[in-house]
């Protein structure tokens, strides 16, 4: 069953700007995820580089390169396409794990599934 959970107000996701981070459980493990805005649409991914399974942001919630066109892993420079999470260059192995988002009435929401759940507190 899929739940739809409010994540943030639409205005919090600025084109090519800082991400909004949130916690999820993926395959039984708690980890960080992040949402960004690219070309007007919100996108979200697990904060886990495909090169080495570690968080990608060196500075909290900063994933875009200086041009605002690529998501970068700050540790080894793997680059990902912001709209798909596909590897665009560097030492990445495949695509980032994408999280389904929707946006309606000024609110961005994320959609859970059997393999991705909110972190319970």
PLY file of the C-alpha trace (Angstrom):
ply
format ascii 1.0
element vertex 121
property float x
property float y
property float z
element edge 120
property int vertex1
property int vertex2
end_header
0.00 0.00 0.00
1.24 3.47 -0.85
0.87 6.38 1.56
1.21 9.99 0.46
3.02 12.12 3.03
3.41 15.92 3.00
7.10 16.80 2.69
7.31 20.59 2.40
5.70 23.70 0.99
6.38 24.11 -2.73
8.19 27.42 -2.08
10.85 25.59 -0.02
12.18 23.85 -3.15
13.97 26.55 -5.12
15.14 25.82 -8.67
18.74 24.56 -8.45
18.91 25.51 -4.77
19.18 23.77 -1.45
17.46 20.44 -0.97
14.88 19.51 1.62
16.13 16.45 3.49
13.97 13.79 5.12
14.43 10.38 6.72
13.21 7.08 5.28
13.59 3.38 5.85
14.86 1.60 2.73
15.39 -2.17 2.76
15.21 -2.15 6.56
17.85 0.56 6.98
17.22 4.18 8.08
18.78 6.70 5.76
18.50 10.25 4.54
16.73 11.28 1.38
16.50 14.65 -0.33
14.14 16.59 -2.57
15.20 19.22 -5.11
13.57 21.28 -7.84
14.88 21.05 -11.40
13.29 22.57 -14.51
10.22 23.46 -12.46
9.51 19.95 -11.15
10.28 18.42 -7.75
12.45 15.29 -7.63
13.66 13.17 -4.71
16.33 10.52 -4.19
17.98 8.53 -1.45
21.06 10.40 -0.26
23.29 7.50 -1.24
25.95 7.63 -3.95
26.05 4.61 -6.24
29.87 4.64 -6.33
30.33 4.08 -2.61
27.26 3.84 -0.38
27.70 7.13 1.47
25.81 10.39 1.72
26.51 12.73 -1.18
26.33 16.21 0.37
29.48 17.66 1.91
27.57 20.72 3.05
24.10 19.94 4.38
21.40 19.96 1.69
23.74 21.07 -1.12
23.70 18.67 -4.07
23.81 20.83 -7.21
27.05 21.78 -8.94
27.79 25.49 -9.51
25.87 25.46 -12.80
22.71 24.03 -11.21
22.61 21.35 -13.93
24.00 18.28 -12.13
23.72 16.58 -8.77
27.19 15.85 -7.42
28.62 13.50 -4.84
30.98 15.77 -2.94
33.35 12.93 -1.99
34.41 11.50 -5.37
32.68 13.72 -7.94
30.07 11.34 -9.32
27.51 13.37 -11.31
23.82 12.54 -11.72
21.02 13.96 -13.85
18.66 15.89 -11.53
15.45 14.81 -13.27
16.16 11.07 -13.51
19.01 10.32 -11.09
20.90 8.62 -13.94
24.69 8.59 -13.82
26.03 11.46 -15.93
29.76 11.05 -15.29
32.43 10.20 -12.79
32.64 7.02 -10.74
28.94 6.26 -10.39
27.40 2.84 -10.94
23.86 3.24 -12.17
21.15 5.62 -11.07
20.21 7.05 -7.70
17.17 5.50 -6.02
14.29 7.77 -7.04
11.44 8.59 -4.67
8.07 9.46 -6.20
6.85 12.98 -5.48
3.71 14.90 -6.35
2.92 18.59 -6.03
-0.54 20.05 -5.58
-1.99 23.15 -3.91
1.42 24.47 -2.86
2.54 21.27 -1.11
5.13 18.68 -2.20
4.29 15.15 -1.08
6.23 11.91 -1.26
4.75 8.52 -2.01
5.80 5.53 0.05
5.80 1.96 -1.19
6.69 -1.48 0.20
10.42 -0.76 -0.06
10.48 2.86 1.13
8.72 3.93 4.31
8.79 6.98 6.60
11.13 6.70 9.53
9.00 6.15 12.64
9.90 8.18 15.70
0 1
1 2
2 3
3 4
4 5
5 6
6 7
7 8
8 9
9 10
10 11
11 12
12 13
13 14
14 15
15 16
16 17
17 18
18 19
19 20
20 21
21 22
22 23
23 24
24 25
25 26
26 27
27 28
28 29
29 30
30 31
31 32
32 33
33 34
34 35
35 36
36 37
37 38
38 39
39 40
40 41
41 42
42 43
43 44
44 45
45 46
46 47
47 48
48 49
49 50
50 51
51 52
52 53
53 54
54 55
55 56
56 57
57 58
58 59
59 60
60 61
61 62
62 63
63 64
64 65
65 66
66 67
67 68
68 69
69 70
70 71
71 72
72 73
73 74
74 75
75 76
76 77
77 78
78 79
79 80
80 81
81 82
82 83
83 84
84 85
85 86
86 87
87 88
88 89
89 90
90 91
91 92
92 93
93 94
94 95
95 96
96 97
97 98
98 99
99 100
100 101
101 102
102 103
103 104
104 105
105 106
106 107
107 108
108 109
109 110
110 111
111 112
112 113
113 114
114 115
115 116
116 117
117 118
118 119
119 120
